[in-house]
Structures are given as C-alpha cells and as structure tokens.
Amino acid sequence: MQGRGELDCRGCHQNKHHGVMRMYLGVGGKGVPATPSHMFQVRVECIACHIAPKEGEATARLVGQTYEPNEQACVACHGEKYRGMLKRWADTLDTMTRTVEPKTATVRAALASADPKNARLGRVRELIRDADDNVQFVRLGHGVHNVFYAGNLLRLSNAWSDEALRLLGK
C-alpha cells in the first residue's frame, strides 16, 4: 500500500524486464520447448552478472542506478577460460540474427506479391509471423541471457523462413 504522498511508478513503468526474464526462464518463444538458462537453474540472480554501474555517482543520485553486465563477473565465477565468452555469445547471436532477418524480409516481400488464390498463404503467414516473433524476442530479450534457447529460436526461424519460401515457390 502506498503511504501518503508516495507515488506508484508502476502505473507507467510496467514489465520493464519482462522479455529479459522470459528469455532467462526459457519461455515465450515459438516452436521451441521451454529451456531455462543453466544460470537460472542454479538460481543465479541478475546482480551476479550485472555488476558494472551504468551511471556515475552524481547522476545516480538523481536518476537511480542500473548495473550492466561485465565479463569480470564471468571470470570471477568460472575462471579465465570464460574470458571473452559473453562477447562470443553476443557476436554469434548477432550473426545468426543478421542471417535470418534478410530471409524473413524476403518472405514478407514475396508474400506481398503472392497470388491471393494460393492455398498455402495462410501457412506462410503463420510461419513468417512466428519467425519474426522469435527474432524480435531474441533481440529485445537479449538472447545472451539464455544463449542455447536463443540459438534454437533463431535456427527454427531460419528453417521456417526457408519453408515459407518453398511454399511460395521461391
């Protein structure tokens, strides 16, 4: 309950980390079974990896503090063999995303000019909608929070794009 004169910020700031949490939990994508992050399974909380203050002390006094991920957290828990792992994960997911996105764009373009009598259009629309949803989820949910789940979502989106193009005769 709010005390007298207190503001309830939740009225405007809702579900701020909803996508990230769903990615970490390994739920919410299309076509891939629930796959919780290994870190989630052993109950690692956000602050274990997000250790670097985003704002300086003076700014934080006015706007609050957010903590960003830092690879030193990986190394502190897992040792030197994990140095660079976060960047490799991010780069791999970025490469996968940049591979899938042009395909989904090609499907959307082909769909726009497809014969409206094509009986397969409903299936194509479903495939591309789900593929687009997965790509957006990986991007906005920051796939590095669950790299294996994110990779599976992107692989499936790639396959769905290929299937959609085949159904359109491309």
FENNORMO-V466414 format. One record per residue. N is the residue number from 0. RES is the residue in one letter. SS is DSSP state (a for helix, b for strand, c for the rest). PHI is phi in whole degrees, -180 to 180 (999 if undefined). OMEGA is omega in degrees with one decimal (999 if undefined). Layout:
# FENNORMO-V466414
n = {N	N}
res = {RES	RES}
ss = {SS	SS}
phi = {PHI	PHI}
omega = {OMEGA	OMEGA}
This chain:
# FENNORMO-V466414
n = {0	1	2	3	4	5	6	7	8	9	10	11	12	13	14	15	16	17	18	19	20	21	22	23	24	25	26	27	28	29	30	31	32	33	34	35	36	37	38	39	40	41	42	43	44	45	46	47	48	49	50	51	52	53	54	55	56	57	58	59	60	61	62	63	64	65	66	67	68	69	70	71	72	73	74	75	76	77	78	79	80	81	82	83	84	85	86	87	88	89	90	91	92	93	94	95	96	97	98	99	100	101	102	103	104	105	106	107	108	109	110	111	112	113	114	115	116	117	118	119	120	121	122	123	124	125	126	127	128	129	130	131	132	133	134	135	136	137	138	139	140	141	142	143	144	145	146	147	148	149	150	151	152	153	154	155	156	157	158	159	160	161	162	163	164	165	166	167	168	169}
res = {M	Q	G	R	G	E	L	D	C	R	G	C	H	Q	N	K	H	H	G	V	M	R	M	Y	L	G	V	G	G	K	G	V	P	A	T	P	S	H	M	F	Q	V	R	V	E	C	I	A	C	H	I	A	P	K	E	G	E	A	T	A	R	L	V	G	Q	T	Y	E	P	N	E	Q	A	C	V	A	C	H	G	E	K	Y	R	G	M	L	K	R	W	A	D	T	L	D	T	M	T	R	T	V	E	P	K	T	A	T	V	R	A	A	L	A	S	A	D	P	K	N	A	R	L	G	R	V	R	E	L	I	R	D	A	D	D	N	V	Q	F	V	R	L	G	H	G	V	H	N	V	F	Y	A	G	N	L	L	R	L	S	N	A	W	S	D	E	A	L	R	L	L	G	K}
ss = {c	c	c	c	c	c	c	c	a	a	a	c	c	c	c	c	c	a	a	a	a	a	a	a	a	c	c	c	c	c	c	c	c	c	c	c	c	a	a	a	a	c	c	c	c	a	a	a	c	b	b	b	b	c	c	c	a	a	a	a	a	a	a	c	c	c	b	b	b	c	a	a	a	a	a	a	a	a	c	a	a	a	c	c	a	a	a	a	a	a	a	a	a	a	a	a	a	a	a	a	a	a	a	a	a	a	a	a	a	a	a	a	c	c	c	c	c	c	c	c	a	a	a	a	a	a	a	a	a	a	a	a	a	a	a	a	a	a	a	a	c	c	a	a	a	a	a	a	a	a	a	a	a	a	a	a	a	a	a	a	a	a	a	a	a	a	a	c	c	c}
phi = {999	-78	-77	-60	83	-86	-101	-105	-66	-64	-61	-107	-102	-111	48	-55	-117	-57	-65	-64	-65	-63	-63	-61	-74	75	-134	105	-80	-103	82	-119	-63	-53	-140	-61	-60	-60	-66	-64	-61	-100	68	-78	-90	-51	-66	-68	-105	-90	-112	-95	-61	-80	-104	-69	-59	-65	-68	-60	-62	-97	-113	90	-123	-120	-110	-103	-67	-144	-63	-60	-65	-63	-66	-61	-87	-109	96	-59	-62	-96	-63	89	-62	-58	-65	-62	-61	-62	-65	-63	-65	-64	-62	-62	-63	-68	-81	-78	-56	-64	-66	-66	-65	-64	-63	-61	-65	-66	-65	-64	-108	-74	-64	-63	-87	-64	-67	-92	-60	-60	-66	-62	-60	-64	-61	-74	-62	-68	-63	-61	-59	-65	-62	-64	-61	-64	-68	-79	-87	53	-52	-64	-69	-161	-61	-71	-64	-61	-61	-65	-62	-71	-62	-67	-62	-64	-64	-64	-64	-61	-63	-62	-64	-62	-65	-90	78	-105}
omega = {-179.6	174.6	-178.5	177.9	178.8	178.0	175.2	-176.3	-178.6	176.9	-179.5	-175.2	-175.9	174.3	-174.3	-177.9	-174.8	-178.6	179.2	179.6	178.1	177.3	-179.2	178.0	-179.6	178.1	173.6	176.1	-179.0	170.0	-178.7	-179.8	176.8	-177.3	-179.6	174.5	176.6	179.4	177.1	-177.5	178.1	171.0	175.8	-179.6	-175.0	-173.9	176.7	-179.4	-178.7	-172.2	-175.2	178.3	179.8	-174.9	171.4	-175.2	-177.7	179.1	-178.6	178.0	-178.1	-173.6	-177.6	-176.3	171.6	179.2	-178.3	178.0	179.1	-176.2	176.9	176.8	178.4	-177.3	-179.1	-178.8	-169.0	179.3	-175.1	-178.5	179.7	177.7	-179.9	-176.4	-178.5	178.3	178.3	178.3	-178.7	-179.7	179.4	179.1	177.0	177.7	178.8	-179.9	179.4	174.7	-175.7	-174.2	177.4	177.8	179.9	176.9	178.0	178.1	179.8	178.4	179.3	179.3	-179.1	-178.7	-177.6	176.2	-177.8	179.2	-180.0	-176.8	-177.3	-175.6	178.7	179.0	178.7	179.2	178.5	-179.5	-175.2	176.3	-179.3	177.4	177.8	178.7	-179.5	-179.9	179.3	179.3	179.7	-178.7	-174.8	177.4	179.9	-175.0	178.8	176.3	178.5	-168.8	-178.3	176.9	179.8	178.1	178.5	177.5	-179.3	177.0	179.6	177.4	176.2	179.1	178.5	177.6	176.9	179.2	179.1	178.0	177.0	-179.2	177.6	178.2	-178.8	999}
